[in-house]
Amino acid sequence: MDRGPSRPGAESRGGTLLKAQHSPADRILAIDPGSAKCGLALLEADGRVVEKAVLELGQLAERVQQTLEGGTKKVVLGGGTGSKSLAAVLKPICQASGATLVMVAESHSTQMARLLYFRENPPQGWRRLLPASFQIPPRPYDDYGAIVIGRRYLEGGKADV
């Protein structure tokens, strides 16, 4: 007896559970801008991470263009350090691809990114005894900042650029 999908977003066909297919147009590309590097995260509409990276600023425009050519139609930019100059670079790329550029407030995103990093990468050894808020990740975690910004947008915190 088929009782239907047991998870939201899933459908059942012949007793086999199928995962709902997401279109690249439903994805968002979130960017955590910085002065020398930036975090990048490609998220599904439900907030799941498809891809994340930390890039030098010089690599960003090409990576954004590649992602938009793949069908993504929304770029979300954090409104912090370097966001105005970065928005000026990204706006023509987005317009040429038919994508929308929106800006999201970055308040407390660094602290939230650090906590998210440690949730996904728990400290080992004696470091596990220290609160995550007292620790600094062993690598740049701007990609986690982009995840926080993207999820903030998905939760409704936005302002058009």
C-alpha positions in Angstrom: 0.0 0.0 0.0 1.4 3.4 -1.1 0.8 6.0 1.6 2.4 8.8 -0.4 5.6 10.8 0.2 7.1 10.6 3.7 9.1 13.8 3.2 8.0 17.3 2.1 9.1 18.0 -1.5 9.2 14.3 -2.3 6.9 12.3 -4.5 6.2 8.6 -4.6 6.0 6.6 -7.8 5.4 2.9 -7.7 6.5 2.6 -4.0 9.9 4.4 -4.8 10.6 7.7 -3.1 11.8 10.3 -5.6 13.5 13.5 -4.5 11.9 16.7 -5.9 14.0 18.2 -8.7 15.1 21.8 -8.3 15.7 24.0 -11.3 18.9 26.1 -11.4 16.7 29.1 -11.7 15.4 28.4 -8.2 18.9 28.6 -6.8 20.6 31.7 -5.4 24.2 32.7 -5.5 25.1 34.3 -2.2 28.3 36.4 -1.8 30.0 37.6 1.4 32.2 40.5 0.2 35.5 41.4 1.7 38.5 43.6 0.9 40.8 40.9 -0.5 38.6 37.8 -0.7 35.0 36.8 -0.7 32.8 33.9 0.2 30.5 32.3 -2.3 27.7 29.9 -1.8 25.2 28.4 -4.2 22.0 27.5 -2.4 18.8 25.7 -3.2 15.6 27.5 -2.6 15.2 25.5 0.7 18.7 26.7 1.9 20.6 23.5 1.2 24.2 24.2 0.1 25.0 23.1 -3.5 28.5 24.5 -3.6 30.7 26.9 -1.5 34.1 28.5 -2.0 36.4 31.2 -0.8 37.8 33.2 -3.7 40.1 36.1 -4.4 38.2 39.2 -5.5 39.8 39.0 -9.0 38.2 35.5 -9.5 34.7 36.5 -8.5 33.3 38.1 -11.7 34.2 35.1 -13.8 32.8 32.6 -11.3 29.5 34.6 -11.0 29.2 34.7 -14.8 29.7 30.9 -15.0 27.1 30.3 -12.4 24.6 32.6 -14.1 25.2 30.9 -17.4 24.2 27.7 -15.6 20.8 29.1 -15.0 20.9 30.8 -11.6 18.8 33.9 -11.7 19.4 35.6 -8.3 22.6 36.9 -6.8 22.5 37.9 -3.1 25.3 40.2 -1.9 26.0 41.0 1.7 25.9 44.7 2.5 29.2 44.9 4.4 32.8 45.7 3.5 33.4 46.4 -0.2 29.8 45.7 -1.1 29.2 49.0 -3.0 32.2 48.6 -5.3 31.4 44.9 -5.8 27.8 45.7 -6.6 29.0 48.0 -9.3 31.0 45.1 -10.9 28.3 42.6 -10.5 25.3 44.6 -11.7 26.2 44.6 -15.4 27.0 40.9 -15.3 23.6 40.2 -13.7 21.8 42.5 -16.2 23.5 40.7 -19.2 22.3 37.3 -17.8 18.8 38.4 -16.9 19.6 37.8 -13.2 18.6 40.0 -10.3 21.1 41.4 -7.8 19.8 42.0 -4.2 21.6 43.2 -1.1 21.2 41.7 2.4 22.2 43.2 5.7 25.3 41.5 7.2 24.8 42.2 10.9 26.3 39.5 13.0 26.9 37.3 9.9 30.6 36.7 10.9 29.7 35.3 14.3 26.9 33.2 12.8 29.3 31.9 10.1 31.9 30.9 12.8 29.2 29.0 14.7 28.0 27.3 11.5 31.6 26.4 10.6 32.1 24.7 13.9 28.7 23.0 13.8 29.8 21.4 10.5 33.4 20.9 11.5 33.4 20.1 15.2 36.7 20.9 17.1 38.8 17.9 18.0 40.9 17.0 21.1 41.0 19.6 23.9 39.5 22.3 21.6 36.1 20.6 21.8 36.0 21.7 25.5 36.1 25.4 24.5 32.9 27.2 23.3 32.9 27.8 19.6 32.4 31.5 20.2 36.0 31.5 21.7 37.6 29.8 18.7 38.6 30.9 15.3 38.4 28.4 12.4 41.8 27.2 11.1 41.0 28.4 7.5 39.1 31.4 6.0 35.4 30.8 6.5 34.0 33.5 4.2 32.1 30.7 2.4 30.1 30.1 5.6 29.4 33.9 5.7 27.9 33.6 2.3 25.7 30.7 3.5 24.5 32.8 6.3 23.7 35.7 4.0 21.9 33.4 1.5 19.8 31.9 4.2 19.0 35.3 5.6 17.7 36.3 2.2 15.6 33.2 1.9 14.1 34.0 5.3 13.0 37.4 3.9 15.8 39.9 4.8 16.4 41.7 1.5 16.8 45.1 -0.2 17.2 45.5 -3.9 20.4 47.0 -5.2 
